[in-house]
Amino acid sequence: MMQPRKTRQNLTNYDVVELLRSEIEESERKMTSKLYFAHAINVVLIAVFITFYISTASQTIRDYAAEAMQKSFEAERAVHIIDEAAGTNFLEKAKHSEK
């Protein structure tokens, strides 16, 4: 690593180039750290978005499952009502035949 030279009153071209080089290196370090920070924020935001999307999708799936269960219970109740109205007792016979 180069040691910065002391600034003299009569600057030479070499002194100016050296000062500019040190300023450019410092600005590159700052930009690099800002880029790393921006990339880290992007990764965090993508993770949050994926988590939010999955939690929202799982809620929708739960709603579909609950609706399907409700319809199956209604269908089973309808079958019981029809079975009792017809007097066939088909469901009771099916239960006894399984045992």
C-alpha positions as CSV (number, residue, x, y, z in Angstrom):
1,M,0.0,0.0,0.0
2,M,1.3,3.4,-0.9
3,Q,1.9,6.0,1.8
4,P,0.4,9.3,0.8
5,R,3.0,12.0,0.2
6,K,3.0,15.2,2.0
7,T,1.4,18.0,-0.1
8,R,3.9,20.6,-1.2
9,Q,3.2,24.1,-2.3
10,N,4.7,23.5,-5.7
11,L,2.6,20.5,-7.0
12,T,4.0,18.4,-9.7
13,N,1.9,16.3,-12.1
14,Y,2.9,13.2,-10.2
15,D,1.5,14.7,-7.0
16,V,-1.8,15.5,-8.7
17,V,-2.1,12.0,-10.2
18,E,-1.3,10.5,-6.8
19,L,-4.0,12.6,-5.1
20,L,-6.5,11.7,-7.8
21,R,-5.7,8.1,-7.5
22,S,-6.2,8.1,-3.8
23,E,-9.6,9.9,-4.2
24,I,-10.7,7.4,-6.8
25,E,-9.7,4.4,-4.6
26,E,-11.6,5.9,-1.7
27,S,-14.7,6.6,-3.8
28,E,-14.5,3.0,-5.2
29,R,-14.4,1.7,-1.6
30,K,-17.5,3.7,-0.7
31,M,-19.3,2.6,-3.8
32,T,-18.4,-1.0,-3.2
33,S,-19.8,-0.9,0.4
34,K,-23.0,0.8,-0.9
35,L,-23.4,-1.9,-3.5
36,Y,-22.9,-4.6,-1.0
37,F,-25.5,-3.0,1.2
38,A,-27.9,-2.6,-1.7
39,H,-27.5,-6.3,-2.6
40,A,-28.1,-7.3,1.0
41,I,-31.3,-5.3,1.1
42,N,-32.4,-6.9,-2.2
43,V,-31.8,-10.4,-0.8
44,V,-33.8,-9.5,2.3
45,L,-36.6,-8.0,0.3
46,I,-36.8,-11.0,-2.0
47,A,-37.0,-13.3,1.1
48,V,-39.7,-11.2,2.6
49,F,-41.7,-11.3,-0.7
50,I,-41.4,-15.0,-1.0
51,T,-42.5,-15.5,2.7
52,F,-45.4,-13.2,2.1
53,Y,-46.4,-15.0,-1.1
54,I,-46.2,-18.4,0.5
55,S,-48.2,-17.3,3.6
56,T,-50.9,-15.8,1.3
57,A,-51.0,-18.8,-0.9
58,S,-51.3,-21.2,2.1
59,Q,-54.2,-19.1,3.4
60,T,-56.0,-19.5,0.0
61,I,-55.3,-23.2,0.0
62,R,-56.8,-23.5,3.6
63,D,-59.9,-21.6,2.3
64,Y,-60.3,-24.0,-0.6
65,A,-59.9,-27.0,1.8
66,A,-62.4,-25.6,4.2
67,E,-64.9,-25.0,1.4
68,A,-64.4,-28.6,0.1
69,M,-64.9,-30.1,3.5
70,Q,-68.1,-28.0,3.9
71,K,-69.4,-29.2,0.6
72,S,-68.6,-32.8,1.4
73,F,-70.5,-32.5,4.8
74,E,-73.5,-31.0,3.0
75,A,-73.4,-33.8,0.4
76,E,-73.2,-36.4,3.1
77,R,-76.2,-34.8,4.9
78,A,-78.1,-34.8,1.6
79,V,-77.4,-38.5,1.2
80,H,-78.7,-39.2,4.7
81,I,-81.9,-37.2,4.0
82,I,-82.5,-38.9,0.7
83,D,-81.7,-42.3,2.3
84,E,-84.2,-41.7,5.1
85,A,-86.8,-40.3,2.8
86,A,-86.6,-43.3,0.5
87,G,-86.7,-45.7,3.4
88,T,-83.9,-47.8,1.9
89,N,-81.5,-47.4,4.9
90,F,-78.7,-48.0,2.4
91,L,-76.2,-46.2,4.6
92,E,-77.1,-48.4,7.7
93,K,-76.7,-51.5,5.6
94,A,-73.3,-50.3,4.3
95,K,-72.1,-49.7,7.9
96,H,-73.2,-53.1,9.0
97,S,-71.7,-54.9,6.0
98,E,-68.3,-53.3,6.7
99,K,-68.1,-54.7,10.3
